[in-house]
Amino acid sequence: MSIRQTDLDRIRTLPLFADMTPSVFRDATAGAFLQRFPAGTTLLMEGDPVDFLYVLLDGAVELQGSWKEKEAVLAVLRPVSTFILAAVMLEAPALMSARTLERSEVLMLSGEALRRTTRQDPAFGFAVVQELAGCYRGVVRMVKAHKLRGCLERVANYLLAQSARQGDPHHIVLPYGKRVLASLLGMTPENLSRAFAQLADYGVQVRGPEIHLARPRALERLARPSPLIDNHVKAGPLPIGRAGTESLTTTPGAPPPPAPSGVSAAPRTA
């Protein structure tokens, strides 16, 4: 599908591309194309060679890993997000599979063009370094949460993070199904159900995808969130990438630090 200028304008707002000159941006996006996929479409299988950088413009994408008969959700992306950047830069096989959770629009940029641009444009090269560093710190946070916390604490901190991101201390809507959430938090759906039942003692009321937090302070005392593990950044209208969310990390109840000029804080996973 041909690329609309409005779609190019959307990825131009990503910090990864924001400092490019117009001519360099044209070179980097030469040969790019836009595709629409229905829910449940596999975009990429782990182990596949990676020829394109994917940019999610609309919908939701689940990143998965597998071993034998087991599968795990590693991340869920919302627009505007890039993914498989590390594999593109290394010309290495993908370590994750990617699947759409709902109808999605994905812009695909030539990996060869992006690697060439990285070598030629220092500003873009530094933006790539920052984005990859933000992704690395996100992985460290996830590993610490899974290794240092029990199931109940993981769910409690997830609810607090969503409360901060959605800007409501008492009511949140789960952004995806509980099967995906359970896998993302490193537990079975049965363990997730039991955790929600136990959290009723802390004022958590579950009605389908809607969660009411009647006693957020009690929930926070249980969760004991830490800025060295959690990333509670309020959503904003503009994407800032993983590097941006790392620099804007806050704890629940504290006002978010000021965003860089012209940029609002928004959670993004890459």
C-alpha positions in Angstrom: 0.0 0.0 0.0 1.3 3.5 -0.8 2.3 5.7 2.1 0.3 8.7 2.9 2.2 11.8 4.0 0.1 11.8 7.2 1.7 8.4 8.1 5.2 9.7 7.5 4.4 12.7 9.6 3.4 10.5 12.4 6.6 8.5 12.5 8.5 11.9 12.1 7.3 12.7 15.6 9.1 9.7 17.1 12.4 10.7 18.8 14.2 8.2 16.6 13.5 10.3 13.6 12.8 13.8 15.0 16.3 15.3 14.5 16.7 14.1 10.9 17.0 16.7 8.1 14.2 16.4 5.5 16.6 14.9 2.9 18.0 12.3 5.3 14.4 11.4 6.4 13.5 10.9 2.8 16.4 8.6 2.2 15.7 6.6 5.4 12.0 6.0 4.4 12.7 5.3 0.8 11.1 2.0 -0.1 8.9 1.9 2.9 5.4 0.6 2.7 2.3 0.5 4.8 0.2 -2.6 5.5 -3.1 -3.3 7.3 -3.4 -6.6 9.2 -6.5 -8.2 10.9 -6.3 -9.3 14.5 -4.4 -12.5 15.1 -1.9 -12.0 12.2 1.7 -13.2 12.7 4.0 -10.4 11.5 7.2 -12.1 12.3 8.4 -15.4 13.7 11.3 -15.7 16.1 14.4 -16.9 14.3 13.3 -15.2 11.1 15.8 -12.8 9.3 14.8 -9.2 9.8 14.7 -7.0 6.7 12.5 -4.2 8.0 12.0 -2.0 11.0 8.3 -2.2 12.0 6.4 1.0 13.1 3.0 0.4 14.6 0.7 3.3 13.6 -2.6 1.8 14.7 -3.8 -1.2 16.7 -1.9 -3.4 19.1 1.0 -5.9 18.7 2.0 -8.6 21.0 5.7 -9.7 21.2 6.1 -13.3 22.2 8.8 -15.8 22.9 8.5 -19.6 22.9 10.4 -22.7 24.0 9.1 -26.3 23.4 5.3 -26.0 24.1 5.6 -22.9 26.2 4.8 -19.3 25.0 5.2 -16.1 26.9 4.2 -12.5 26.2 7.2 -10.3 26.5 5.6 -6.9 25.6 2.5 -5.4 24.2 2.9 -2.3 21.9 0.5 0.6 21.2 1.0 3.3 18.6 3.2 4.9 17.8 5.9 2.3 18.5 8.9 0.8 16.7 9.9 -2.8 17.2 12.7 -5.2 16.3 15.2 -2.3 16.2 18.1 -4.3 17.7 17.7 -7.1 15.2 17.6 -4.6 12.3 20.8 -2.8 13.5 22.7 -6.1 14.0 21.2 -7.8 10.9 20.4 -10.7 13.3 17.5 -13.1 13.5 14.5 -12.0 15.5 14.5 -13.1 19.1 10.7 -12.5 19.3 7.6 -13.3 17.3 5.1 -10.4 16.6 1.4 -10.9 16.4 -1.5 -8.4 16.1 -4.0 -8.3 18.9 -6.4 -6.2 16.9 -6.7 -4.7 13.5 -3.4 -2.9 13.0 -1.6 -0.6 10.6 2.2 -1.2 10.4 4.7 0.8 8.5 7.7 -1.2 7.3 11.0 0.6 6.8 14.0 -0.9 5.0 16.6 -2.2 7.4 19.4 -1.6 4.9 18.3 2.1 4.5 18.2 2.6 8.2 21.7 1.0 8.8 23.1 3.2 6.0 21.5 6.3 7.6 22.9 5.4 11.0 26.4 5.4 9.6 26.0 8.6 7.7 23.9 10.7 10.2 25.4 11.1 13.7 22.2 12.5 15.1 20.2 9.5 13.9 22.9 7.2 15.2 22.7 8.8 18.7 18.9 8.5 18.6 19.2 4.8 17.9 21.7 4.4 20.8 19.3 6.2 23.1 16.3 4.1 22.1 18.2 0.8 22.5 19.4 2.0 25.9 15.9 2.7 26.9 14.8 -0.7 25.8 17.6 -2.3 27.7 16.6 -0.6 30.9 13.0 -1.7 30.3 14.2 -5.3 30.1 16.2 -4.9 33.4 13.1 -3.5 35.1 11.0 -6.5 33.9 13.6 -9.0 35.1 13.9 -7.4 38.5 10.1 -7.4 38.9 9.8 -11.0 38.0 12.7 -12.2 40.1 12.2 -10.0 43.2 8.4 -9.9 43.5 5.6 -12.4 44.1 2.5 -12.7 41.9 0.4 -10.5 44.1 3.0 -7.7 44.2 3.5 -7.8 40.4 -0.3 -7.4 39.8 -0.5 -4.6 42.4 2.3 -2.7 40.8 0.8 -3.2 37.3 -2.5 -1.7 38.5 -0.7 1.3 40.0 1.3 1.8 36.8 -1.9 1.7 34.7 -3.6 4.1 37.2 -0.7 6.6 36.7 -0.7 6.2 32.9 -4.5 6.5 32.6 -4.5 9.5 35.0 -7.2 8.1 37.3 -6.4 7.0 40.9 -9.6 5.0 41.3 -10.6 3.5 38.0 -8.7 1.9 35.2 -9.5 -0.2 32.1 -7.2 -3.1 31.3 -5.7 -2.4 27.8 -5.8 -6.1 26.8 -7.3 -9.4 27.8 -6.4 -11.2 31.0 -4.7 -14.1 29.2 -2.2 -11.6 27.7 -1.9 -9.8 31.0 -1.1 -13.0 32.9 1.6 -14.0 30.5 3.0 -10.5 30.5 3.3 -10.6 34.3 4.9 -14.1 34.2 2.0 -16.1 35.7 -0.8 -18.4 34.6 -4.4 -17.1 34.1 -5.4 -19.1 37.2 -2.7 -17.4 39.3 -3.9 -14.0 38.0 -7.5 -14.8 39.0 -6.4 -15.8 42.5 -4.3 -12.6 42.7 -7.3 -10.4 41.8 -9.4 -12.2 44.4 -6.7 -11.6 47.1 -6.5 -7.9 46.1 -10.1 -7.5 47.0 -8.8 -7.0 50.6 -7.0 -3.9 49.3 -10.0 -2.4 47.6 -9.5 -3.8 44.1 -12.9 -4.5 42.5 -12.8 -6.3 39.1 -15.7 -6.1 36.6 -14.5 -7.6 33.3 -11.8 -5.3 31.9 -12.8 -2.5 34.3 -10.9 -2.2 37.7 -12.0 0.0 40.5 -9.4 0.9 43.1 -11.3 1.8 46.2 -8.2 2.1 48.5 -5.2 3.1 46.3 -3.1 3.9 49.4 -3.6 0.4 50.8 -2.7 -1.0 47.4 0.4 1.1 47.3 1.5 -0.1 50.7 1.3 -3.6 49.5 3.0 -3.0 46.2 5.8 -0.8 47.5 6.6 0.6 44.1 10.2 1.6 43.3 11.5 4.0 40.6 14.3 1.5 40.1 11.9 -1.2 39.0 8.6 0.5 38.0 8.0 3.1 35.3 4.9 5.0 36.2 4.6 7.7 33.5 1.4 9.4 32.6 0.2 9.1 29.0 0.4 12.1 26.8 -0.6 13.0 23.2 2.9 12.6 21.7 5.2 9.5 21.6 8.5 9.9 23.3 10.0 6.4 22.9 11.6 4.2 25.5 14.5 6.5 26.1 12.0 9.3 26.9 10.0 7.2 29.4 13.2 6.2 31.2 14.1 9.8 31.7 10.5 10.6 33.0 10.1 7.8 35.5 8.0 8.7 38.5 6.5 7.1 41.5 2.7 6.9 42.1 1.3 10.0 43.7 4.2 12.3 42.7 3.7 14.9 39.9 5.5 13.8 36.7 8.7 15.7 35.9 8.5 18.2 33.1 8.7 16.7 29.6 11.3 18.0 27.1 10.2 21.1 25.1 7.4 20.3 22.8 7.0 16.7 24.0 4.5 15.1 26.4 5.1 12.0 28.4 3.6 8.8 27.0 4.4 5.2 27.7 5.9 3.3 24.8 7.4 -0.1 24.6 10.0 -1.0 22.0 
